[in-house]
């Protein structure tokens, strides 16, 4: 992972993290709107994939901002767990290793 970050550059990595978190936040808001209007929904797997790709802060912020999926343990436990694991992995790769 450290080689990937060095290859793309720290500024590009930070831009990616910012964008994926904005996407995660937006997807939670869009899915909430769709739920209220009985429209086609964003699959839960997509929301988890965005989180796993680095958008954990955005999806969690969107979940609580829009009060969406907050009664599902799969989300209230799962999303923070993914985020914590990613932070631990990042700290390990960039600092400890």
C-alpha positions as CSV (number, residue, x, y, z in Angstrom):
1,X,0.0,0.0,0.0
2,X,2.8,2.3,0.8
3,X,4.2,1.8,-2.7
4,X,0.9,2.6,-4.2
5,X,0.6,5.9,-2.3
6,X,4.1,6.8,-3.2
7,X,3.5,6.0,-6.9
8,X,0.4,8.1,-7.2
9,X,1.6,10.8,-4.9
10,X,0.3,11.9,-1.5
11,X,-1.7,14.8,-3.0
12,X,-3.5,12.6,-5.4
13,X,-4.2,10.0,-2.7
14,X,-5.7,12.8,-0.5
15,X,-7.8,14.0,-3.4
16,X,-9.0,10.4,-4.0
17,X,-10.0,10.1,-0.3
18,X,-11.8,13.4,-0.4
19,X,-13.7,12.5,-3.5
20,X,-14.7,8.9,-2.4
21,X,-16.0,10.4,0.9
22,X,-18.1,13.0,-0.9
23,X,-19.5,10.2,-3.1
24,X,-20.3,8.1,0.0
25,X,-22.0,11.0,1.7
26,X,-24.0,11.8,-1.5
27,X,-25.0,8.2,-2.1
28,X,-26.5,8.0,1.4
29,X,-28.5,11.1,0.7
30,X,-29.6,9.9,-2.7
31,X,-30.6,6.5,-1.3
32,X,-32.6,8.2,1.5
33,X,-34.4,10.4,-1.1
34,X,-35.2,7.3,-3.2
35,X,-36.5,5.4,-0.2
36,X,-38.9,8.3,0.6
37,X,-40.1,8.4,-3.1
38,X,-40.4,4.6,-3.7
39,X,-37.7,4.8,-6.4
40,X,-35.1,2.4,-7.5
41,X,-32.6,2.1,-4.6
42,X,-28.8,2.0,-4.4
43,X,-27.8,-1.6,-3.4
44,X,-26.5,-2.0,0.1
45,X,-23.4,-3.8,-1.3
46,X,-22.6,-0.6,-3.2
47,X,-22.7,1.5,0.0
48,X,-20.4,-1.0,1.7
49,X,-18.1,-1.0,-1.4
50,X,-17.8,2.8,-1.2
51,X,-16.9,2.4,2.5
52,X,-14.4,-0.3,1.8
53,X,-12.7,1.8,-0.9
54,X,-12.0,4.6,1.6
55,X,-15.3,6.4,1.9
56,X,-16.1,5.4,5.4
57,X,-16.2,8.9,6.9
58,X,-18.5,10.1,4.2
59,X,-20.9,7.2,4.3
60,X,-21.1,7.3,8.1
61,X,-21.6,11.0,8.1
62,X,-24.3,10.6,5.5
63,X,-25.9,7.8,7.4
64,X,-26.4,10.1,10.5
65,X,-27.0,13.3,8.6
66,X,-29.8,11.9,6.5
67,X,-30.9,9.4,9.3
68,X,-30.6,6.6,6.8
69,X,-30.0,3.0,7.7
70,X,-29.4,4.0,11.4
71,X,-31.7,1.2,12.7
72,X,-29.8,-1.5,10.8
73,X,-27.0,-3.1,12.9
74,X,-25.4,-4.1,9.6
75,X,-24.7,-0.5,9.0
76,X,-24.3,1.0,12.5
77,X,-21.7,-1.6,13.3
78,X,-20.4,-2.6,9.9
79,X,-19.5,0.8,8.5
80,X,-17.5,2.0,11.5
81,X,-15.8,-1.5,11.7
82,X,-14.6,-1.1,8.1
83,X,-13.4,2.4,8.8
84,X,-11.5,1.4,11.9
85,X,-9.8,-1.5,10.1
86,X,-8.8,0.8,7.3
87,X,-7.3,3.3,9.7
88,X,-5.4,0.6,11.5
89,X,-4.1,-0.8,8.2
90,X,-3.1,2.7,7.0
91,X,-1.2,3.5,10.3
92,X,0.5,0.1,10.1
93,X,1.6,0.5,6.5
94,X,2.7,4.1,6.7
95,X,4.1,4.5,10.2
96,X,4.9,1.1,11.8
97,X,6.2,-0.9,8.9
